[in-house]
Amino acid sequence: MTERRQLITILGPTASGKTSVAAHLAARIGGEIISGDSRQVYRRMDIGTGKDIADYTIDGVNIPYHLIDIAEPGTKYNLFQYQEDFHKAYDDITARGKTAILCGGTGLYIEAVLKGYNLSPVPQNQILRDKLSDKSLDELTAMLIELKQRNHSTMHNQTDVDTCQRAIRAIEIETYNLEHPTEERTLPAVEATVIGIDINREDRRQRISNRLKARLDEGMIDEIKGIINSGVDADDLIYYGLEYKYVTEYVVGKISYDEMFTQLEIAIHQFAKRQMTWFRGMERRGTHIHWIDCRLPMEEKVNEIIRIVDKNNEE
């Protein structure tokens, strides 16, 4: 078996089982996992973001993980910060002679580090925010599409702008980048073997529905109540979208339980579809993704990943 120092990336839509695959791979090769998820950075947002910390223990061995629980709820962690934090973790792991495994479903974050997106920190523009505050998500999305075309930008697809607040922030970033040349940063592209966990539409839909019911049973509503009771504004939780949007709206009395469940289930299915759209876009933009069937036994999945990585390292 050849030595592994090149980054291994494992991506896939929500409910594809990618975290468990990454953990079993890490256990086999002595690797460490870097999260590629835009929501798992937040502390105490555990059930709704699907951290599944138990998945990082394989046969009694705890797999080291990074970029989980590094920011407070209510803050607006962003792509620029993620790039910085990723490289700190990646450099630390490789300096210790370990293999880094990037695992997640936020295509924008993953592509940004693999391709070395040249970004700059973007300050808040309150005048722009006030101007956009009364616009609908559809109106904001149309504005964002126009700005992206003018910027020739591949950032900010609907996966990451599923609330008005997030869409306004995306418009703020695109507007800033249009008006200000991006400062050069020395964050290189990262050579990686990219593995995709492939799951068919029906299996994905069934897993999503089952997992949503399980998360509600596990206390997701109480988790969100606890975060609000700790002083985090409800609107700040709604900003994070998906579970935090719909469950928070239920908790504050905007929608009923049945409305929350139905709307959230639909939103997660749509989210998974948009994730796959992003991954296919990555392939069109030059990233070679090796797809592996999620239905394979775990040992076969890990063996196949090792075979692909070894072959890539030999080329």
LUMBAKOL-390058 format. One line per 5 residues: number of its first residue (from 1); for each residue x, y, z of N, C-alpha, C. Coordinates in Angstrom, 1 decimal. Layout:
<kolpas>
NUM	X,Y,Z,X,Y,Z,X,Y,Z  ... .
</kolpas>
This chain:
<kolpas>
1	0.9,-1.2,0.0,0.0,0.0,0.0,0.9,1.2,0.0  0.6,2.2,-0.9,1.4,3.4,-1.0,1.1,4.4,0.2  2.1,5.2,0.5,1.9,6.2,1.5,0.9,7.3,1.1  0.0,7.7,2.1,-1.0,8.6,1.8,-0.8,10.0,2.5  -0.4,11.0,1.7,-0.3,12.3,2.2,-1.2,13.3,1.4 .
6	-1.6,12.8,0.3,-2.5,13.7,-0.5,-3.9,13.7,0.2  -4.6,14.8,0.1,-5.9,15.0,0.7,-6.9,14.0,0.1  -7.6,13.3,0.9,-8.8,12.5,0.4,-10.0,13.3,0.8  -10.9,13.5,-0.2,-12.2,14.2,0.0,-13.3,13.2,-0.2  -14.2,13.2,0.7,-15.4,12.4,0.6,-16.6,13.3,0.7 .
11	-17.4,13.3,-0.4,-18.6,14.2,-0.4,-19.8,13.4,-0.8  -20.9,14.0,-0.6,-22.2,13.4,-1.0,-23.4,14.2,-0.4  -24.6,13.9,-0.9,-25.7,14.7,-0.4,-26.1,14.3,1.0  -26.9,15.0,1.7,-27.3,14.7,3.0,-28.0,13.3,3.1  -27.7,12.6,4.1,-28.2,11.2,4.4,-27.6,10.1,3.5 .
16	-26.5,10.4,2.8,-25.8,9.4,2.0,-24.9,8.5,2.8  -24.6,8.9,4.1,-23.7,8.1,4.9,-22.2,8.4,4.8  -21.9,9.6,4.3,-20.5,9.9,4.0,-19.7,10.0,5.3  -20.2,10.5,6.4,-19.5,10.7,7.6,-19.0,9.3,8.1  -19.9,8.3,8.1,-19.5,7.0,8.6,-18.4,6.4,7.7 .
21	-18.5,6.6,6.4,-17.5,6.1,5.5,-16.2,6.8,5.8  -16.2,8.1,5.9,-14.9,8.8,6.2,-14.3,8.3,7.5  -15.1,8.1,8.5,-14.6,7.6,9.8,-14.0,6.2,9.7  -14.7,5.3,9.0,-14.1,4.0,8.8,-12.8,4.0,8.0  -12.8,4.9,7.0,-11.5,5.0,6.3,-10.4,5.5,7.2 .
26	-10.7,6.5,8.0,-9.7,7.1,8.9,-9.2,6.1,9.8  -10.1,5.2,10.3,-9.7,4.2,11.3,-8.8,3.2,10.6  -9.0,2.9,9.3,-8.2,2.0,8.6,-6.8,2.5,8.3  -6.7,3.8,7.9,-5.4,4.4,7.5,-4.8,5.3,8.5  -5.4,5.5,9.7,-4.8,6.4,10.7,-5.0,7.9,10.3 .
31	-6.1,8.2,9.6,-6.3,9.5,9.1,-7.1,10.4,10.1  -7.3,11.7,9.8,-8.0,12.6,10.6,-9.0,13.3,9.7  -10.2,13.6,10.2,-11.2,14.2,9.4,-11.4,15.7,9.6  -11.5,16.4,8.5,-11.8,17.8,8.5,-13.2,18.0,7.9  -14.1,18.6,8.7,-15.5,18.7,8.3,-15.6,19.7,7.1 .
36	-16.4,19.4,6.1,-16.7,20.3,5.0,-18.2,20.6,5.1  -18.7,21.1,6.2,-20.1,21.4,6.4,-20.2,22.8,7.0  -21.0,23.6,6.4,-21.1,25.0,6.8,-21.8,25.3,8.1  -22.6,24.3,8.6,-23.4,24.4,9.8,-22.8,23.7,11.0  -22.0,22.7,10.8,-21.4,22.0,11.9,-20.3,22.7,12.6 .
41	-19.9,23.9,12.1,-19.0,24.7,12.8,-19.5,25.2,14.2  -20.9,25.3,14.3,-21.5,25.9,15.4,-21.7,25.0,16.6  -21.3,25.5,17.8,-21.4,24.8,19.0,-22.9,24.6,19.4  -23.3,23.5,20.0,-24.6,23.3,20.6,-25.7,23.1,19.5  -25.3,23.3,18.2,-26.2,23.0,17.1,-25.9,21.6,16.6 .
46	-26.2,20.6,17.4,-25.7,19.2,17.1,-26.7,18.4,16.4  -27.9,18.3,16.8,-28.9,17.3,16.2,-29.3,17.9,14.8  -29.6,19.2,14.8,-30.1,19.8,13.5,-29.1,19.8,12.4  -27.8,19.9,12.8,-26.7,19.9,11.7,-26.3,18.5,11.4  -26.7,17.5,12.2,-26.3,16.1,11.9,-24.9,15.8,12.2 .
51	-24.4,16.3,13.3,-22.9,16.1,13.6,-22.6,14.6,13.8  -23.6,13.9,14.4,-23.4,12.4,14.5,-22.1,12.1,15.1  -21.7,12.7,16.2,-20.4,12.5,16.8,-20.1,11.1,17.1  -21.1,10.3,17.4,-20.9,8.8,17.6,-20.3,8.1,16.4  -20.5,8.7,15.2,-19.9,8.0,14.0,-18.4,8.1,14.0 .
56	-17.8,9.0,14.8,-16.4,9.2,14.8,-15.7,8.2,15.8  -16.4,7.3,16.4,-15.9,6.2,17.2,-16.0,4.9,16.5  -14.9,4.3,16.1,-14.9,3.0,15.4,-14.2,2.0,16.2  -15.0,0.9,16.6,-14.4,-0.2,17.4,-13.7,0.4,18.6  -14.3,1.3,19.3,-13.8,1.9,20.5,-12.7,2.9,20.3 .
61	-12.3,3.2,19.1,-11.3,4.2,18.8,-11.9,5.5,18.4  -11.5,6.6,19.0,-12.0,7.9,18.6,-11.2,8.5,17.5  -11.9,8.8,16.4,-11.3,9.4,15.2,-11.2,10.9,15.4  -10.0,11.5,15.3,-9.8,12.9,15.4,-10.6,13.7,14.3  -11.3,14.7,14.7,-12.0,15.6,13.7,-11.7,17.0,14.0 .
66	-11.9,17.8,12.9,-11.6,19.3,13.0,-12.7,20.1,12.3  -12.8,21.3,12.7,-13.7,22.3,12.2,-15.2,22.0,12.5  -15.4,21.3,13.6,-16.7,21.1,14.2,-16.6,21.8,15.6  -17.7,22.5,15.9,-17.8,23.2,17.2,-16.7,24.3,17.4  -16.6,25.2,16.4,-15.5,26.2,16.5,-16.1,27.6,16.5 .
71	-17.5,27.7,16.4,-18.1,29.1,16.4,-19.4,29.1,17.2  -19.7,30.2,17.7,-20.9,30.3,18.6,-22.2,30.5,17.7  -23.3,29.9,18.1,-24.6,30.1,17.4,-24.9,31.6,17.4  -25.5,32.1,16.3,-25.8,33.5,16.2,-24.7,34.3,15.4  -23.5,33.7,15.4,-22.5,34.4,14.6,-22.6,34.0,13.1 .
76	-22.0,34.7,12.2,-22.1,34.5,10.8,-20.7,34.0,10.3  -20.4,32.7,10.6,-19.2,32.1,10.0,-19.3,32.1,8.5  -18.2,32.3,7.8,-18.2,32.5,6.4,-17.2,31.7,5.6  -17.2,31.7,4.3,-16.3,31.0,3.5,-14.9,31.4,3.6  -14.7,32.7,3.8,-13.3,33.2,3.9,-12.7,32.6,5.2 .
81	-13.5,32.6,6.3,-13.0,32.0,7.6,-12.7,30.6,7.4  -13.6,29.9,6.7,-13.4,28.4,6.5,-12.1,28.1,5.8  -11.8,28.9,4.7,-10.6,28.6,4.0,-9.4,28.7,5.0  -9.4,29.8,5.8,-8.3,30.0,6.7,-8.2,28.8,7.7  -9.3,28.4,8.3,-9.4,27.4,9.3,-9.0,26.0,8.7 .
86	-9.5,25.8,7.4,-9.2,24.5,6.8,-7.7,24.4,6.6  -7.0,25.4,6.1,-5.6,25.3,5.9,-4.8,25.1,7.2  -5.2,25.7,8.3,-4.6,25.5,9.6,-4.7,24.1,10.0  -5.9,23.5,9.8,-6.1,22.1,10.2,-5.3,21.2,9.3  -5.4,21.4,8.0,-4.7,20.6,7.0,-3.2,20.6,7.2 .
91	-2.7,21.8,7.4,-1.2,21.9,7.6,-0.8,21.1,8.9  -1.6,21.3,10.0,-1.3,20.6,11.2,-1.3,19.1,11.1  -2.4,18.6,10.4,-2.5,17.1,10.2,-1.3,16.5,9.4  -1.0,17.2,8.3,0.0,16.7,7.4,1.4,16.8,8.0  1.6,17.9,8.8,2.9,18.1,9.5,3.2,17.0,10.5 .
96	2.1,16.3,11.0,2.3,15.2,11.9,2.3,13.9,11.2  2.4,13.9,9.9,2.5,12.7,9.1,1.2,11.9,9.0  0.1,12.6,9.2,-1.2,11.9,9.1,-1.8,12.3,7.7  -2.8,11.5,7.4,-3.6,11.8,6.2,-4.9,12.6,6.5  -5.1,13.7,5.9,-6.3,14.5,6.1,-7.4,14.0,5.2 .
101	-8.6,13.8,5.8,-9.8,13.4,5.0,-10.9,14.5,5.1  -11.1,15.2,4.1,-12.1,16.3,4.0,-13.5,15.6,3.7  -14.4,15.8,4.6,-15.7,15.1,4.5,-16.9,16.1,4.7  -17.8,16.2,3.8,-18.9,17.1,4.0,-19.8,17.2,2.8  -20.8,18.0,2.9,-21.8,18.2,1.8,-22.0,19.6,1.4 .
106	-21.2,20.5,1.9,-21.3,21.9,1.5,-20.3,22.1,0.3  -20.9,21.9,-0.9,-20.0,22.0,-2.1,-19.2,23.2,-2.2  -19.8,24.3,-1.9,-19.1,25.6,-2.0,-17.8,25.6,-1.1  -17.9,25.2,0.1,-16.8,25.1,1.0,-15.7,24.1,0.5  -16.2,23.0,0.0,-15.2,22.0,-0.5,-14.5,22.5,-1.7 .
111	-15.2,23.0,-2.7,-14.6,23.5,-3.9,-13.7,24.7,-3.6  -14.0,25.5,-2.7,-13.2,26.7,-2.4,-11.8,26.3,-2.0  -11.7,25.2,-1.1,-10.4,24.8,-0.7,-9.6,24.0,-1.7  -10.4,23.1,-2.5,-9.7,22.3,-3.5,-9.2,23.2,-4.6  -10.0,24.2,-5.0,-9.6,25.1,-6.1,-8.8,26.3,-5.7 .
116	-8.7,26.6,-4.4,-8.0,27.7,-4.0,-8.7,29.0,-4.3  -10.0,29.1,-4.1,-10.7,30.4,-4.4,-10.0,31.6,-3.8  -9.8,32.6,-4.5,-9.2,33.8,-4.1,-10.2,34.8,-3.5  -10.4,34.8,-2.2,-11.4,35.5,-1.5,-10.8,36.6,-0.6  -11.7,37.6,-0.3,-11.3,38.6,0.7,-12.4,38.7,1.7 .
121	-12.1,39.2,3.0,-13.1,39.4,4.0,-14.0,40.5,3.5  -15.3,40.3,3.6,-16.3,41.3,3.1,-17.0,41.9,4.3  -16.9,43.3,4.5,-17.6,43.9,5.6,-19.1,44.0,5.3  -19.8,44.2,6.4,-21.3,44.4,6.3,-21.5,45.8,5.6  -22.6,45.8,4.8,-23.0,47.0,4.1,-24.4,47.3,4.6 .
126	-24.6,48.1,5.6,-25.9,48.3,6.2,-26.9,49.0,5.3  -26.3,49.9,4.5,-27.2,50.6,3.5,-27.8,49.6,2.5  -27.0,48.7,2.0,-27.5,47.7,1.1,-28.4,46.8,1.8  -28.1,46.4,3.0,-29.0,45.5,3.7,-30.4,46.1,3.9  -30.4,47.4,4.3,-31.7,48.1,4.5,-32.5,48.2,3.2 .
131	-31.8,48.4,2.1,-32.4,48.5,0.8,-33.1,47.2,0.4  -32.5,46.1,0.8,-32.9,44.7,0.4,-33.9,44.1,1.4  -34.1,44.7,2.5,-34.8,44.1,3.6,-36.2,43.7,3.3  -36.9,44.4,2.4,-38.3,44.1,2.2,-38.5,43.2,0.9  -37.4,42.7,0.4,-37.6,41.9,-0.8,-37.8,40.4,-0.5 .
136	-38.5,39.7,-1.4,-38.7,38.3,-1.2,-37.5,37.5,-1.5  -37.5,36.2,-1.2,-36.4,35.3,-1.5,-36.2,35.2,-3.0  -37.4,35.1,-3.7,-37.3,35.0,-5.2,-36.7,36.2,-5.8  -37.0,37.4,-5.3,-36.5,38.7,-5.8,-35.0,38.7,-5.5  -34.6,38.3,-4.3,-33.2,38.4,-3.9,-32.4,37.4,-4.8 .
141	-33.0,36.2,-5.0,-32.3,35.2,-5.9,-32.0,35.7,-7.3  -33.0,36.4,-7.8,-32.9,37.0,-9.2,-31.8,38.0,-9.2  -31.7,38.8,-8.2,-30.6,39.8,-8.1,-29.2,39.1,-8.0  -29.2,38.1,-7.2,-27.9,37.4,-7.0,-27.5,36.7,-8.3  -28.4,36.1,-9.1,-28.0,35.5,-10.3,-27.4,36.6,-11.3 .
146	-28.0,37.7,-11.3,-27.5,38.8,-12.2,-26.1,39.2,-11.7  -25.9,39.4,-10.4,-24.6,39.8,-9.9,-23.5,38.7,-10.2  -23.9,37.4,-10.1,-23.0,36.3,-10.4,-22.6,36.4,-11.8  -23.5,36.6,-12.7,-23.2,36.7,-14.1,-22.2,37.8,-14.4  -22.4,39.0,-13.8,-21.5,40.1,-14.0,-20.1,39.8,-13.4 .
151	-20.1,39.1,-12.3,-18.8,38.8,-11.6,-18.1,37.5,-12.2  -18.8,36.8,-13.1,-18.4,35.5,-13.6,-18.1,34.6,-12.4  -19.0,34.6,-11.4,-18.8,33.9,-10.1,-19.5,32.6,-10.1  -18.8,31.6,-9.5,-19.4,30.3,-9.3,-19.8,30.1,-7.8  -19.8,31.1,-7.0,-20.2,31.1,-5.6,-21.7,31.2,-5.5 .
156	-22.2,30.8,-4.3,-23.6,31.1,-3.9,-24.7,30.5,-4.8  -24.8,29.2,-4.8,-26.0,28.6,-5.5,-27.1,28.5,-4.4  -28.2,28.0,-4.8,-29.3,28.0,-3.8,-29.1,27.1,-2.6  -28.1,26.2,-2.7,-27.8,25.4,-1.5,-27.5,26.3,-0.3  -26.8,27.4,-0.6,-26.3,28.2,0.5,-27.1,29.5,0.7 .
161	-28.2,29.7,0.0,-29.0,30.9,0.1,-30.5,30.6,0.2  -30.8,29.7,1.2,-32.2,29.2,1.4,-33.0,30.1,2.3  -32.5,31.2,2.8,-33.2,32.2,3.5,-32.9,33.5,3.0  -33.8,34.5,3.3,-33.6,35.9,2.8,-32.3,36.4,3.4  -32.0,36.2,4.7,-30.8,36.7,5.3,-29.5,36.2,4.6 .
166	-29.5,34.9,4.3,-28.3,34.3,3.6,-28.2,34.9,2.2  -29.4,35.1,1.5,-29.3,35.6,0.2,-28.8,37.1,0.2  -29.2,37.8,1.2,-28.7,39.2,1.3,-27.2,39.2,1.5  -26.7,38.3,2.4,-25.3,38.3,2.6,-24.6,37.9,1.3  -25.1,37.0,0.6,-24.5,36.6,-0.7,-24.4,37.8,-1.7 .
171	-25.5,38.5,-1.7,-25.6,39.7,-2.6,-24.5,40.7,-2.1  -24.4,40.9,-0.8,-23.4,41.8,-0.2,-22.0,41.4,-0.6  -21.7,40.1,-0.6,-20.4,39.6,-1.0,-20.2,39.9,-2.5  -21.1,39.5,-3.3,-21.0,39.6,-4.7,-20.8,41.1,-5.1  -21.6,42.0,-4.4,-21.5,43.4,-4.7,-20.2,44.0,-4.3 .
176	-19.7,43.5,-3.2,-18.3,44.0,-2.7,-17.3,43.5,-3.7  -17.3,42.3,-4.2,-16.3,41.7,-5.1,-16.4,42.4,-6.4  -17.6,42.9,-6.8,-17.7,43.6,-8.1,-17.1,45.0,-8.0  -17.1,45.6,-6.8,-16.6,47.0,-6.7,-15.2,47.1,-6.2  -14.7,46.0,-5.6,-13.3,46.0,-5.0,-12.5,44.8,-5.6 .
181	-11.4,45.1,-6.2,-10.5,44.0,-6.7,-10.1,43.1,-5.5  -10.2,41.8,-5.6,-9.8,40.9,-4.5,-8.3,40.9,-4.3  -8.0,41.1,-3.0,-6.6,41.1,-2.6,-6.0,39.7,-2.8  -4.8,39.6,-3.2,-4.1,38.3,-3.4,-3.9,37.6,-2.1  -4.2,36.4,-2.0,-3.9,35.6,-0.8,-3.2,34.3,-1.3 .
186	-2.3,33.9,-0.4,-1.5,32.8,-0.7,-2.1,31.5,-0.2  -3.3,31.2,-0.6,-3.9,29.9,-0.3,-4.0,29.1,-1.6  -3.2,28.1,-1.7,-3.1,27.3,-2.9,-4.2,26.3,-3.1  -4.4,25.9,-4.3,-5.3,24.8,-4.6,-4.7,23.6,-3.9  -5.6,22.6,-3.5,-5.1,21.4,-2.8,-5.3,20.2,-3.6 .
191	-4.3,19.5,-3.9,-4.4,18.2,-4.7,-5.1,17.2,-3.9  -6.2,16.6,-4.5,-7.0,15.7,-3.7,-7.5,14.5,-4.6  -7.7,13.4,-4.0,-8.6,12.4,-4.6,-10.0,12.6,-4.0  -10.9,12.8,-4.9,-12.3,13.1,-4.5,-13.2,11.9,-4.7  -13.9,11.5,-3.6,-14.8,10.4,-3.6,-16.2,10.9,-3.4 .
196	-17.1,10.4,-4.2,-18.5,10.8,-4.0,-19.3,9.6,-3.6  -20.2,9.8,-2.5,-21.0,8.7,-2.1,-22.4,8.8,-2.9  -22.6,7.8,-3.7,-23.7,7.9,-4.7,-24.9,7.2,-4.1  -26.1,7.9,-4.0,-27.3,7.3,-3.5,-28.4,7.6,-4.5  -29.2,6.6,-4.8,-30.3,6.9,-5.7,-31.4,7.7,-5.1 .
201	-32.2,8.3,-5.9,-33.2,9.3,-5.4,-34.2,8.7,-4.4  -34.7,7.5,-4.7,-35.7,6.9,-3.7,-35.0,6.6,-2.4  -33.9,6.0,-2.4,-33.2,5.7,-1.2,-32.9,7.0,-0.4  -32.5,8.0,-1.1,-32.1,9.3,-0.4,-33.4,9.8,0.2  -34.5,9.8,-0.5,-35.7,10.4,0.1,-36.2,9.6,1.3 .
206	-36.1,8.3,1.3,-36.5,7.5,2.4,-35.6,7.7,3.6  -34.3,7.8,3.4,-33.3,8.1,4.5,-33.6,9.4,5.1  -33.8,10.4,4.2,-34.1,11.8,4.7,-35.3,11.8,5.6  -36.4,11.2,5.2,-37.6,11.2,6.0,-37.4,10.4,7.3  -36.7,9.3,7.2,-36.5,8.5,8.5,-35.6,9.3,9.4 .
211	-34.6,10.0,8.9,-33.6,10.7,9.7,-34.3,11.9,10.4  -35.2,12.6,9.6,-35.9,13.7,10.2,-36.7,13.3,11.4  -37.5,12.2,11.2,-38.3,11.7,12.3,-37.4,11.4,13.5  -36.3,10.7,13.3,-35.3,10.3,14.3,-34.8,11.6,15.1  -34.4,12.6,14.3,-33.9,13.8,14.9,-34.9,14.5,15.8 .
216	-36.1,14.5,15.4,-37.2,15.1,16.2,-37.4,14.3,17.5  -37.3,13.0,17.3,-37.5,12.1,18.5,-36.3,12.2,19.5  -35.1,12.6,18.9,-33.9,12.7,19.7,-33.8,14.0,20.5  -34.7,14.9,20.2,-34.7,16.2,20.9,-34.3,17.4,20.2  -34.5,17.4,18.9,-34.1,18.6,18.1,-34.9,19.9,18.5 .
221	-36.1,19.7,18.8,-36.9,20.9,19.3,-36.4,21.4,20.6  -36.1,20.6,21.5,-35.5,21.0,22.8,-34.1,21.6,22.6  -33.4,21.1,21.7,-32.0,21.7,21.4,-32.2,23.1,20.9  -33.1,23.4,20.0,-33.3,24.7,19.5,-33.9,25.7,20.6  -34.8,25.1,21.4,-35.4,25.9,22.5,-34.2,26.4,23.4 .
226	-33.3,25.4,23.7,-32.2,25.7,24.6,-31.3,26.8,24.1  -31.0,26.8,22.7,-30.2,27.8,22.1,-30.8,29.1,22.2  -32.2,29.2,22.0,-32.9,30.5,22.1,-32.9,31.0,23.5  -33.1,30.0,24.5,-33.1,30.4,25.9,-31.7,30.9,26.4  -30.7,30.5,25.7,-29.3,30.9,26.0,-29.0,32.4,25.6 .
231	-30.0,33.0,24.8,-29.8,34.3,24.4,-29.6,34.6,22.9  -29.6,33.5,22.2,-29.5,33.6,20.7,-30.8,34.1,20.1  -30.8,35.1,19.3,-32.1,35.6,18.7,-32.6,34.6,17.7  -34.0,34.4,17.7,-34.6,33.5,16.9,-34.3,33.7,15.4  -34.2,35.0,15.0,-33.9,35.4,13.6,-32.5,34.9,13.2 .
236	-31.6,34.9,14.2,-30.3,34.4,13.9,-30.2,32.9,13.6  -31.1,32.2,14.3,-31.2,30.8,14.1,-31.9,30.5,12.7  -32.9,31.3,12.4,-33.6,31.1,11.1,-32.6,31.3,10.0  -31.6,32.2,10.2,-30.6,32.5,9.2,-30.0,31.2,8.7  -29.8,30.2,9.5,-29.0,29.0,9.2,-29.9,28.1,8.3 .
241	-31.1,28.3,8.1,-31.9,27.6,7.2,-32.3,26.2,7.7  -33.0,25.4,6.8,-33.4,24.0,7.0,-33.9,23.8,8.4  -33.4,22.9,9.2,-33.9,22.5,10.5,-34.1,23.8,11.4  -33.1,24.6,11.4,-33.1,25.8,12.3,-34.1,26.8,11.8  -34.4,26.9,10.6,-35.4,27.8,10.1,-36.8,27.3,10.5 .
246	-37.2,26.1,10.2,-38.5,25.6,10.3,-38.8,25.3,11.8  -37.9,24.6,12.5,-38.2,24.3,13.9,-38.2,25.6,14.7  -37.4,26.6,14.4,-37.5,27.8,15.2,-38.8,28.5,14.9  -39.3,28.5,13.7,-40.6,29.1,13.4,-41.7,28.4,14.1  -41.6,27.1,14.3,-42.5,26.3,15.1,-42.4,26.7,16.6 .
251	-41.2,26.8,17.1,-41.0,27.1,18.5,-41.5,28.5,18.9  -41.4,29.5,18.0,-41.9,30.8,18.3,-43.3,31.0,17.9  -44.0,29.9,17.4,-45.4,30.0,17.2,-45.8,30.5,15.8  -44.9,30.6,14.8,-45.3,31.0,13.5,-46.0,30.0,12.7  -45.6,28.7,12.9,-46.3,27.6,12.2,-46.6,26.5,13.1 .
256	-47.5,25.6,12.7,-47.8,24.4,13.6,-46.8,23.3,13.4  -46.9,22.3,14.3,-46.0,21.2,14.2,-46.1,20.5,12.8  -47.3,20.2,12.4,-47.5,19.5,11.1,-47.0,20.4,10.0  -47.2,21.7,10.0,-46.6,22.5,9.0,-45.1,22.5,9.0  -44.6,22.5,10.2,-43.1,22.5,10.3,-42.5,21.2,9.7 .
261	-43.1,20.1,10.1,-42.6,18.8,9.6,-42.7,18.7,8.1  -43.9,19.0,7.5,-44.1,18.9,6.1,-43.2,19.8,5.3  -43.1,21.1,5.7,-42.3,22.1,5.0,-40.8,21.7,5.1  -40.4,21.3,6.3,-39.0,20.9,6.5,-38.6,19.7,5.7  -39.4,18.7,5.7,-39.2,17.5,4.9,-39.0,17.9,3.4 .
266	-39.9,18.7,2.9,-39.7,19.1,1.5,-38.4,19.9,1.3  -38.1,20.8,2.2,-36.9,21.6,2.1,-35.6,20.8,2.1  -35.6,19.7,2.9,-34.4,18.9,3.0,-34.3,18.1,1.7  -35.4,17.6,1.1,-35.3,16.9,-0.1,-34.8,17.8,-1.2  -35.3,19.1,-1.3,-34.8,20.0,-2.3,-33.4,20.4,-2.0 .
271	-33.0,20.5,-0.8,-31.6,20.8,-0.5,-30.6,19.7,-1.0  -31.0,18.4,-0.8,-30.2,17.3,-1.3,-30.1,17.3,-2.8  -31.2,17.6,-3.4,-31.1,17.7,-4.9,-30.2,18.8,-5.4  -30.2,20.0,-4.6,-29.3,21.1,-5.0,-27.8,20.7,-4.7  -27.6,19.9,-3.7,-26.3,19.5,-3.4,-25.7,18.7,-4.6 .
276	-26.5,17.8,-5.1,-26.1,17.0,-6.2,-25.9,17.8,-7.5  -26.7,18.9,-7.6,-26.5,19.8,-8.7,-25.1,20.5,-8.6  -24.8,20.8,-7.4,-23.5,21.5,-7.2,-22.3,20.5,-7.5  -22.4,19.3,-7.0,-21.4,18.3,-7.3,-21.2,18.0,-8.8  -22.3,18.0,-9.5,-22.2,17.8,-10.9,-21.6,19.0,-11.6 .
281	-21.9,20.2,-11.0,-21.2,21.4,-11.5,-19.7,21.4,-11.3  -19.3,20.8,-10.1,-17.8,20.6,-9.8,-17.2,19.8,-10.9  -17.9,18.7,-11.3,-17.4,17.9,-12.3,-17.2,18.6,-13.6  -18.2,19.4,-14.0,-18.1,20.2,-15.2,-17.0,21.2,-15.1  -16.7,21.7,-13.9,-15.6,22.6,-13.8,-14.2,22.0,-13.6 .
286	-14.1,20.7,-13.8,-12.8,20.0,-13.8,-12.5,19.1,-12.7  -13.3,19.0,-11.6,-13.0,18.1,-10.5,-13.5,16.7,-10.9  -12.6,15.7,-10.8,-12.9,14.3,-11.1,-13.4,13.7,-9.8  -14.7,13.3,-9.8,-15.3,12.7,-8.6,-15.4,11.2,-8.9  -14.9,10.3,-8.1,-15.0,8.9,-8.2,-16.3,8.5,-7.3 .
291	-17.3,8.1,-8.0,-18.6,7.8,-7.3,-18.6,6.3,-6.9  -19.0,6.1,-5.6,-19.1,4.8,-5.0,-20.6,4.6,-4.5  -21.1,3.4,-4.8,-22.5,3.1,-4.4,-22.6,3.0,-2.9  -23.5,3.8,-2.3,-23.7,3.8,-0.9,-24.2,2.5,-0.3  -24.8,1.7,-1.2,-25.4,0.4,-0.8,-24.3,-0.7,-0.6 .
296	-23.1,-0.5,-1.0,-22.0,-1.4,-0.8,-21.8,-1.6,0.7  -21.4,-2.8,1.1,-21.0,-3.0,2.5,-19.8,-2.1,2.9  -19.7,-1.6,4.1,-18.8,-0.6,4.5,-17.3,-1.1,4.1  -17.0,-2.3,4.4,-15.6,-2.8,4.1,-15.3,-2.7,2.6  -16.3,-3.0,1.8,-16.1,-2.8,0.3,-15.9,-1.4,-0.1 .
301	-16.7,-0.5,0.5,-16.5,1.0,0.2,-15.1,1.4,0.6  -14.7,1.1,1.8,-13.3,1.5,2.2,-12.3,0.9,1.3  -12.4,-0.4,1.0,-11.4,-1.0,0.1,-11.3,-0.3,-1.2  -12.5,0.0,-1.8,-12.6,0.7,-3.1,-11.9,2.1,-3.0  -12.1,2.8,-1.9,-11.5,4.1,-1.8,-10.0,4.0,-1.7 .
306	-9.5,3.0,-0.9,-8.1,2.8,-0.8,-7.5,2.4,-2.2  -8.2,1.6,-2.9,-7.7,1.3,-4.3,-7.6,2.5,-5.2  -8.6,3.4,-5.1,-8.6,4.6,-6.0,-7.5,5.5,-5.6  -7.3,5.7,-4.2,-6.3,6.6,-3.8,-4.9,6.1,-4.1  -4.7,4.8,-3.9,-3.4,4.2,-4.3,-3.1,4.4,-5.8 .
311	-4.1,4.2,-6.6,-3.9,4.3,-8.1,-3.6,5.7,-8.4  -4.3,6.7,-7.8,-4.0,8.1,-8.0,-2.6,8.5,-7.6  -2.2,7.9,-6.4,-0.8,8.3,-5.9,0.3,7.7,-6.8  0.0,6.6,-7.5,1.0,6.0,-8.4,1.1,6.7,-9.7  0.1,7.5,-10.1,0.1,8.2,-11.4,0.9,9.4,-11.4 .
</kolpas>
